[in-house]
Amino acid sequence: MIPRRLALALGLVAPLMLGLPAAAEDPPVIAAAADLQFAVTEIAAAFTAETGKEVKLSFGSTGNFATQIREGAPFQMFMAADQKFIAELHAEGLTRDEGTLYAEGRIVLMAPHGSALKPDEAMDNLAALIDAGKLTKFAIANPEHAPYGLRAMEALQHRGLWEKIQPHLVLGENVAQTAQFALSGNAEGGIIALSLARAPEVAAQGEFALISHDWHDPLLQRMVLLKNAGPVAEEFYAYIQSPPAREIMVRYGFILPDEG
């Protein structure tokens, strides 16, 4: 079973709402894709240290957040893992504008220490395990609403493994839960976000191999202010694009828009 510390770090034991206690005025709530769990938590802490202002972070699947925004969820800012969701919300009149591209994400094949799966860029070992009947469970995020799950499906299709691997799939609600499933010891591994695999709490649990970006559509990640955004949300939106925040994003493996 996955260590409680890792589950906590991935936001899977405690509620996904993070942030310091509210002061006189409640901090704005930021909806952030689950691949941002570590990077944006660190950025938010730096923002608070620099400005004295607080934000609350809610991590989950991009598709589910888009649905919640349509239903009136009180988010002030949305950091999506796939920019198409921002475009759709903007077309529906739910955002201030078309938002800003803040990063491109990557996916990795990851397996826990001791697994029969040995991650390699070509997924040759994964293919061999399937053919030998030695793969029991393999985790990806749900492709129906999680962009990282859709890109995992595309990569498996590219490698010619999608049909073979489907009976073994365990679907995470988002990519952070997928990381928990992949590293739990009950699965041989899974496909997760590079930004999670690079976090020390996750990296200590296993090994990973970067999957070629040519194997799937790009994970172009866009953020936007929603119609009810206040001044603190506006300031945090600007801070995400500042040098300190950009340095953190790069450290977690994100490709910045002007550095592709």
C-alpha positions as CSV (number, residue, x, y, z in Angstrom):
1,M,0.0,0.0,0.0
2,I,1.2,3.5,-0.8
3,P,2.8,5.4,2.1
4,R,0.4,7.8,3.9
5,R,2.9,10.6,3.4
6,L,2.8,10.2,-0.4
7,A,-1.0,10.0,-0.4
8,L,-1.1,13.1,1.7
9,A,1.3,14.8,-0.7
10,L,-0.9,13.9,-3.6
11,G,-3.9,15.3,-1.9
12,L,-5.6,11.9,-1.7
13,V,-6.1,11.6,2.1
14,A,-6.8,15.2,3.2
15,P,-9.3,17.3,1.2
16,L,-8.0,18.7,-2.0
17,M,-8.6,22.3,-0.8
18,L,-5.3,23.8,0.3
19,G,-4.3,27.1,1.7
20,L,-3.8,29.1,4.8
21,P,-6.7,29.9,7.2
22,A,-9.0,32.7,6.0
23,A,-8.3,36.2,7.4
24,A,-10.8,39.0,7.3
25,E,-11.7,38.2,3.7
26,D,-11.7,34.6,2.3
27,P,-8.8,33.9,-0.1
28,P,-9.8,33.3,-3.7
29,V,-10.2,29.6,-4.7
30,I,-8.1,28.5,-7.6
31,A,-9.1,25.4,-9.6
32,A,-5.9,23.7,-10.7
33,A,-5.4,20.5,-12.8
34,A,-4.0,17.6,-10.7
35,D,-0.7,17.6,-12.5
36,L,0.0,21.0,-10.8
37,Q,-0.3,19.5,-7.3
38,F,3.3,20.0,-6.3
39,A,4.4,22.9,-8.6
40,V,1.5,25.3,-7.9
41,T,1.4,24.5,-4.2
42,E,5.0,25.6,-4.1
43,I,4.2,28.7,-6.2
44,A,1.3,29.6,-3.9
45,A,3.6,29.4,-0.9
46,A,6.1,31.7,-2.6
47,F,3.3,34.1,-3.6
48,T,2.1,34.3,0.0
49,A,5.6,34.8,1.3
50,E,6.2,37.6,-1.1
51,T,2.9,39.4,-1.0
52,G,1.3,38.4,2.3
53,K,-1.8,37.4,0.4
54,E,-3.3,34.0,0.3
55,V,-5.0,31.7,-2.2
56,K,-6.8,28.4,-1.7
57,L,-5.9,25.6,-4.2
58,S,-8.3,22.9,-5.3
59,F,-6.8,20.1,-7.4
60,G,-8.7,17.8,-9.6
61,S,-9.4,16.7,-13.2
62,T,-9.7,19.5,-15.7
63,G,-13.0,18.1,-17.2
64,N,-14.6,17.9,-13.8
65,F,-13.6,21.5,-12.9
66,A,-15.1,22.7,-16.2
67,T,-18.4,21.0,-15.3
68,Q,-18.3,22.6,-11.9
69,I,-17.7,26.0,-13.3
70,R,-20.7,25.7,-15.6
71,E,-22.7,24.7,-12.5
72,G,-21.6,27.9,-10.6
73,A,-18.7,26.7,-8.5
74,P,-17.1,29.8,-6.8
75,F,-13.7,29.5,-8.4
76,Q,-12.0,32.7,-9.4
77,M,-9.2,31.3,-11.6
78,F,-8.9,28.0,-13.5
79,M,-5.6,26.4,-14.5
80,A,-6.5,23.7,-17.0
81,A,-4.4,20.8,-18.3
82,D,-5.9,21.2,-21.7
83,Q,-6.6,24.5,-23.3
84,K,-9.7,23.3,-25.1
85,F,-11.6,23.5,-21.9
86,I,-10.7,27.1,-21.5
87,A,-11.8,27.8,-25.1
88,E,-15.2,26.2,-24.4
89,L,-15.8,28.1,-21.2
90,H,-14.9,31.3,-22.9
91,A,-17.3,30.6,-25.8
92,E,-20.0,30.1,-23.1
93,G,-19.2,33.5,-21.6
94,L,-17.9,32.2,-18.3
95,T,-14.4,33.6,-18.4
96,R,-13.0,37.1,-18.7
97,D,-11.0,36.4,-21.9
98,E,-9.3,33.5,-23.7
99,G,-6.7,33.2,-20.9
100,T,-3.0,32.6,-21.2
101,L,-0.9,29.6,-22.2
102,Y,1.3,28.9,-19.1
103,A,2.9,25.6,-19.8
104,E,3.1,22.4,-21.8
105,G,3.0,19.1,-19.8
106,R,4.6,15.8,-20.5
107,I,3.7,12.2,-19.6
108,V,5.9,9.4,-18.3
109,L,5.7,5.6,-17.8
110,M,6.3,4.9,-14.1
111,A,6.6,1.8,-12.0
112,P,7.1,1.3,-8.3
113,H,10.4,-0.2,-7.0
114,G,10.3,-4.0,-7.2
115,S,7.7,-4.0,-10.0
116,A,8.1,-6.5,-12.9
117,L,7.6,-3.4,-15.2
118,K,10.9,-1.7,-16.1
119,P,10.0,1.7,-17.6
120,D,11.6,2.4,-21.0
121,E,10.8,5.2,-23.5
122,A,9.6,2.7,-26.2
123,M,7.4,0.8,-23.8
124,D,9.0,-2.4,-25.0
125,N,9.0,-4.0,-21.5
126,L,5.4,-3.1,-21.0
127,A,4.5,-4.8,-24.3
128,A,6.5,-7.9,-23.3
129,L,4.7,-8.1,-19.9
130,I,1.4,-8.0,-21.7
131,D,2.3,-10.6,-24.2
132,A,3.7,-12.9,-21.5
133,G,0.5,-12.5,-19.5
134,K,2.3,-11.0,-16.6
135,L,0.6,-7.6,-16.4
136,T,-2.2,-7.5,-13.8
137,K,-3.1,-3.8,-13.4
138,F,-2.0,-0.6,-15.1
139,A,-3.1,2.8,-14.1
140,I,-4.0,5.8,-16.3
141,A,-6.3,8.8,-15.6
142,N,-9.8,8.5,-16.9
143,P,-9.6,9.7,-20.6
144,E,-13.2,10.9,-20.5
145,H,-12.5,13.9,-18.4
146,A,-8.7,14.0,-17.5
147,P,-6.4,15.3,-20.3
148,Y,-3.5,13.3,-19.0
149,G,-5.6,10.2,-19.3
150,L,-6.5,11.0,-22.9
151,R,-2.8,11.6,-23.7
152,A,-1.9,8.3,-22.0
153,M,-4.5,6.6,-24.2
154,E,-3.1,8.2,-27.3
155,A,0.4,7.1,-26.4
156,L,-0.7,3.5,-25.8
157,Q,-2.6,3.6,-29.1
158,H,0.5,4.8,-30.9
159,R,2.5,1.9,-29.4
160,G,-0.2,-0.5,-30.5
161,L,-1.0,-1.6,-26.9
162,W,-4.4,0.0,-26.3
163,E,-6.6,-3.0,-27.2
164,K,-4.3,-5.4,-25.3
165,I,-4.0,-3.3,-22.1
166,Q,-7.7,-2.4,-21.6
167,P,-8.6,-5.4,-19.5
168,H,-5.8,-4.4,-17.1
169,L,-6.6,-0.7,-16.8
170,V,-7.3,1.0,-13.5
171,L,-8.7,4.5,-14.0
172,G,-7.8,7.3,-11.7
173,E,-10.3,10.2,-11.2
174,N,-7.3,12.5,-12.0
175,V,-3.6,12.1,-12.7
176,A,-2.7,12.5,-9.0
177,Q,-4.9,9.6,-8.0
178,T,-3.5,7.7,-11.0
179,A,0.0,8.2,-9.5
180,Q,-1.3,6.7,-6.2
181,F,-2.7,3.7,-8.1
182,A,0.5,3.2,-10.2
183,L,2.7,3.2,-7.1
184,S,0.5,1.4,-4.7
185,G,2.2,-2.0,-5.3
186,N,-1.2,-3.4,-6.5
187,A,-0.3,-2.4,-10.1
188,E,2.8,-2.9,-12.2
189,G,2.8,0.8,-12.9
190,G,1.0,3.5,-15.0
191,I,1.3,6.6,-17.1
192,I,1.4,9.8,-15.0
193,A,2.5,13.5,-15.4
194,L,6.2,14.2,-15.4
195,S,5.5,17.1,-13.0
196,L,4.3,14.5,-10.4
197,A,7.1,12.0,-11.1
198,R,9.7,14.7,-10.5
199,A,8.3,15.6,-7.1
200,P,10.7,14.1,-4.5
201,E,7.8,12.3,-2.6
202,V,6.8,10.5,-5.8
203,A,10.3,10.0,-7.3
204,A,11.4,8.1,-4.2
205,Q,8.7,5.5,-4.8
206,G,9.8,4.2,-8.3
207,E,11.4,4.8,-11.7
208,F,10.0,6.5,-14.8
209,A,10.8,7.0,-18.5
210,L,9.7,10.0,-20.5
211,I,7.2,9.2,-23.3
212,S,7.9,10.9,-26.6
213,H,5.7,14.0,-27.2
214,D,5.4,12.7,-30.8
215,W,3.3,9.8,-29.4
216,H,0.3,12.0,-28.4
217,D,-1.3,15.4,-28.9
218,P,0.4,18.2,-26.9
219,L,-0.7,19.0,-23.4
220,L,-1.1,22.7,-23.9
221,Q,-2.1,24.0,-20.5
222,R,-4.0,27.3,-20.3
223,M,-5.2,29.4,-17.4
224,V,-7.9,32.0,-17.2
225,L,-9.6,34.4,-14.7
226,L,-13.3,33.7,-14.3
227,K,-15.9,36.5,-14.3
228,N,-16.0,36.8,-10.5
229,A,-12.2,37.1,-10.1
230,G,-11.1,39.6,-7.5
231,P,-7.8,41.5,-7.1
232,V,-5.9,38.7,-5.2
233,A,-6.8,36.2,-8.0
234,E,-5.6,38.8,-10.5
235,E,-2.4,39.2,-8.7
236,F,-1.8,35.4,-8.4
237,Y,-2.6,35.1,-12.2
238,A,0.2,37.6,-12.9
239,Y,2.5,35.9,-10.4
240,I,2.2,32.6,-12.3
241,Q,3.9,34.3,-15.2
242,S,6.7,35.8,-13.0
243,P,10.3,34.6,-13.0
244,P,10.1,32.9,-9.6
245,A,7.0,30.9,-10.6
246,R,8.4,30.0,-14.0
247,E,11.6,28.6,-12.4
248,I,9.4,26.4,-10.2
249,M,7.4,25.2,-13.2
250,V,10.6,24.3,-15.1
251,R,11.9,22.4,-12.2
252,Y,8.9,20.2,-12.3
253,G,9.4,19.4,-16.0
254,F,7.0,21.8,-17.6
255,I,7.9,23.4,-20.9
256,L,7.2,27.1,-20.9
257,P,5.4,28.7,-23.9
258,D,8.5,30.6,-25.1
259,E,10.9,27.8,-24.4
260,G,9.5,25.0,-26.5
